[in-house]
Amino acid sequence: MDRQKVFNLALKIFLFLSPIFFFKQFQLSLARGLFFILGTFVLFGISLSLEPKRKFSNIWLSLFLLLALIRIFFNNDFGNPQAEWFNFWMSCANFIYVFCGVLLFYVVYCYADESKEYLKSIVWVCAINSLLTFAQIFKGDFMWQHTLSICGFMENSSQLGQYSAMSLPILSYINPFLAGLALFTLIASRSVSPILASVVGVAFLGSFKGIRVRIKAGIGILLVLIGLLNFGYISRKFQCRPVMWQKTLKVALQKPYLGWGYGSFKEKVTKVKAIGSLGGMEYSRPHNDYLHTAQELGFPIVIVAGLFFVGLYKKFKLASKNELTLCLATSIIVVLVNMNGQTLIRYASVAGTFIILLALFCKEVDDARSI
């Protein structure tokens, strides 16, 4: 078999399995996190047999990785000197996810072929998510035994909403009727941030003429109506989360340059040992990826990541735009907006797909500019 075809098949399998991979006897987040790491190394190993299709260099991504690495070597003691080496080890364990994320981006950007062929895996994920979601709505869950929410194959309803919102522009591009799969699971999840992010994405896509205007308008109107009908539920979400954002920002500003270290949120912000502490169990995360990263790794790494996207936007503005590029750009925007109100990038089941879509978008933009 052609080596490029082997890589293409492996990437399709990764895109299909990373959101739904599971062992019933193991915690989902752990199983999918291990799949993300091992799958990334498999793709990298296969890529070593190929000639890269394009060169990659980016100062901001390089600085991002270096800052994430540097943070390991600073004090990670949370008040227990005997735990210093253990905390150092845990920092290394957390860093490997950052490293694999950058490595996955690099491999996909340099070696990916036709973007549309990979995206079909996302359609299959949305299809089986829709099937299980439908079963869960009617109390016929055939996969999980103790599901407390509508989550499909994901770990919780928030992840289902995140994946659905991110996939909606992709499915619209492949076939407008397939968008109904992602729209169904997005609505069923009742996850506020992904729905609001989808409205922003539809508005962005609607600013470009000739991209199925009626479909975009219909989806946008539907999402707005859903938001209006669930106004009470949405308002309750945004009454409590700003409190946690404020607490996270206050702690992050105490160590603004390198943060408090990997995995320090519970100890430094929620203080789970304190009786009655706000967010003890319910808020094990700040529901904001940018603040969470600043609290753990410092504001400079957030700024560097922002500059990466600023540079990418400048390239996008200058590149010729086709429907695929616009839909990929919409998915990226939906994710970036959603990260303001939820944890997304720390879930391997969603982050793996986002990183691949980001790499494919960068590939499409740079290929368009080189023509």
N, C-alpha and C positions, 0 to 999 in steps of 0.2 A: 504494500500500500504506500502511496505517496506520503512523504513525511509531513507535508503541509496538511494533508487530509487528516492525518492522525492528530495533529494539533487542533484543527478545526473541530473534530469530533470530541476531543477532550474538553475543549472550551464550552461546547454545547452541553456536555454532560455536567460540567461544573455549574453552568448557569441554571440547569434544571434541578440539580440535587441540592445545591447550597441553601435554598430557602426551605426545603422540605425534608432534608436528611434527618433521620431519627433512629434511635434505639429506645424502645419503650422502657427499658430498665435504667436508662441514663437520663440525666437532666438535659433538656433540649438545647439550652444555651451552650453547655459544655460539648455535646456531640457536634453541634453545628460549628462551634468555634474550632474544634479539632479538624473537622472536614475542611474548613476555610484554610487553615494552615497547611495541612497535608495536600489539599487540592492545588494550592498555589505552588508548592514545591514540585508537584507532579507536572504542572504546566510549564514551570521554569525548566525542569529537566528535559521535557520534550523539546522546548524551544532551543536548547543547546545544539540540537542536530540540524537547525534551520539557519539560513542566512536571513538576517533582519531585513524587513521590507522598508524600514525607515529608521533614521537615527533620532535619538531622543536626548535632549539636554534641557534642564530647567533649573535655574538657580534657586527658585523659591521652594520647589519640591526637595531639592538637596538640603537646603537650610532647615526645612520642616523635619526631615529625617534626622539630621544632626542634633537639632534641639531636643527631639524626643529621646535620642540616645544619651545626650549629656545629662538629662534629668535623672538617669539611673544612678549616677555616681555621686549624687548629693544626698544629704541626710534623709533617710526614710524611716526614722524612728518615731513612732507615734506615742512615745512616752514609756516604752518598755525596752531598756538597753539590751536585754537578752534576745529580743526579737530582731535586732539590727540586720543580721545576716539573712534571716528569713524574709524580712522586708526587701532586702536587696534582691533576693531571688524572685520575689513576687513582682518587683519592678521589671526584672528581666523578662518574666513570663508575660507581663502586659505589653512590654515593648515589642515582643515578637509579632503581636497583632498589627502594630503600626508598621513594622518592617514588611510583613507579608502584604499589607495593603498597598504599600508603595511598590513592592516587587510585582504584585499582580497587575497594577496599572502599567508598569514598565513592559512587562511581558506582552500584555494585550496590545498596547500601543505599537510596539515594534514588530509583532509577528501576526497580528490579526489580518484576515483577508477581507471577504465581503461581509460588511456589518449586518446586512439584512438577514443573512443565513443564521447568524447566532441568535438573533432576536426571536426566532421561532420557539426557542426553548422557554422564553418568558410566556408565550401564549399557552403552552402546555401547563405551566405552573398555575397560571390564572384559571385555566379550565378545571383542574382538579381542586383548586381552592374553592371555586364556585360550587362544585359538586358537594364537597364536604360542608361548606357554609350552608347550602340549602338543606342538607341533612340535619345540621345543628339547629337551624331555625325551627324545624319540626320535631326536635327531640329525638332524632334518629342517628346520632353521632356513631359512626362505625369505626372511628379511629381512636379517640381519646375517651377515657372512662369517666373522668371527673371534670369536664369542661364547664367553667363558670361563665364563659362569655362566647360570643361568636368569633372564632379565630381561624377557621379553616385548618390548614396544616401548620400555621404559625404558632408561636408560643403564647400570644395573647392577641386581643382585638386591635391593640395599637399597631402591632407589627403587620397584621392583615391590612389595616388601613394604609400604612406606610407603603407596603409593597404594591397595593392596588393603585394608589395615587401615582406612584412612580411609573407603573406599567401602563396607565391609561393613555398617555400620548403614543407609546410604542404600539399598542394594539390598534389605536386609531389609524396609525400609519400603515400597518400591515393590512388591515381590513376594518372599515368603519363599524361593521356589525360586531366584530370581536370586542370593541370597546365596551359593549354591554357586560361582558364578563367581569372586567375590572370595575366598572361602575356599580355592578350589583354587590360585589364584595366590599367595595368602599362604603356604600350606603349601609350594608349590613353590619359593618364594624362599628358604626356610630362613633368613630374616632374623629374628634373635632379638628385637630391640627392638619391631618392629611386632607380633609374636605376643604378647609380654607386654603391650603396650599394649592389644591387642584383648581380652585377658582382663580387664583393668581396665574397658574399655568395656562388655563384656558384664555385668560385676558391677554397674556403674552403672545400666545399662538394666534389669537384673533387680531393682533396688530399687523400681521402679515397677510396680505390679500391673496386669494386664490387657493387657500388650503382648506377646502371643504367648509366654507363659511357657515352653512346651515347646521352642519354637525357640531361645529364648535359652539355656535350660538345656543343650540339645543342643550348640549351638555352643561354649558355655563349657566343657563337659566335654571336647569334642574338642580344643580349644585346650590345655587343661591336660594331656591325654594326650600331645599333640605335644611339649609342653615336657618332660614326664617322659622320653619316649623319646629326646629329644635333649639330655639333661642334660649329658653330657660336652661336647658342642659348645658349649652355652650357657655352661658354667662356664669354658671356655677364653676365651671373649669377655670375661667379667667378671673374668678374672685380669689381662688386659693393659690394658683401657681405663681402669681407675682410675689407672694410672700416668700416662697422658696427661692425665686430668682434674686430677690433682695438679699436674703441670707447668704446665698452662694456668692454674690458679688462682693458683699462685705468681707467674707473670708478670703476671697481671691485677692482683694486689694491689700491684704496683710502681707502677702508674698507675691507681688505682681510679676516678678521677672522669671522665676523658675517654678512657681506654684508650690503646692504642698506635697506633691509626689503622686505616683500611680496608686489608685485605689484608696485615696485619703478622704473621699467625700463623706462617707458615713461617719468617720471619726471626727472630722473637723467641722462639718456643716450640720448634719442632722443630730450628731451626738446620740447615737442610738441607745446608749446606756442610761441616759438621763430619763427619768420617769416623766411622761407627758411631753416629751420633746416633740416639737412640730415636725412632722414628716418622719417619725421613727421608722415605721415599716412602709407606710403608703408612699412616702417620698424617699425611696432608696436612691433616686437620681433627681437632679434638679429640673428635668424635663426641658432642657436647653443645652444642646451639644456645645455651643460656643462658650457659655459660662462654665460648663462642666470641664471643658478642656483648659480654660484659663485658670480655674481653681486647682486643677491637678498639675498642669504643665506650664502655666504662666501665660501672660498676655502676648509676649513676642511670638510664640508659635501660632497663636490665632491670627495675628497680624500677617505673618508670613503666608499662612494658608489663604488669607484674604487677598494678598498680592498675587498669588498664583491664579486665583479666579479673575482678578482684575486684568491680568495679562491675557488670560483665555478669552475674556469678553472683547478685548481690543482686537484679537485675532479674528474672532467671530464677526465683528462688525466689518472687517475688511475682506472677509472671504465671501465667495459666491455661495448663495444659500439654496438648497433644494429641500424637498419635503422631509427627507430623512434627517438632515442636519437640524432642521427646525424642531422636529419631534424629539430628537435627542436633547437639544437645548432646553426644551420645555420640561423634560424629565429631570434634568439637572436643576432647573430653577425650582421645580416642585419640591425636590429634596432639600435644597438650601433653605427654602422658606419653612418647610416642615421642621427643620432642625432648630428653629427658634422656639418651638413649643413642645418638642418631644426629644427623647433620646433615640437616635437612629443609627448613627455611624458606629455605635458600640454593639449593635446586634449583628452578628455575623450573617444571619439569615437574610438580612436586608442589605447590609453594607457590601457584601460581595457583588451583588447585582449592580448596586450604585457605582462601585469602582469600575466595573467592566463597562457600564454605560458611559461613564466619564472618559475612560480611555478611548472608547469607540468614537465619542464626540470629538475629542482632541485629534484623533486620526482623520476623521472626516473633514474637520476644519483645516488642518495642515495640508491634507491631500488636495483640497479645493484651492488653497492658496498657491500650491506649487504648479497647478495646471497653467 
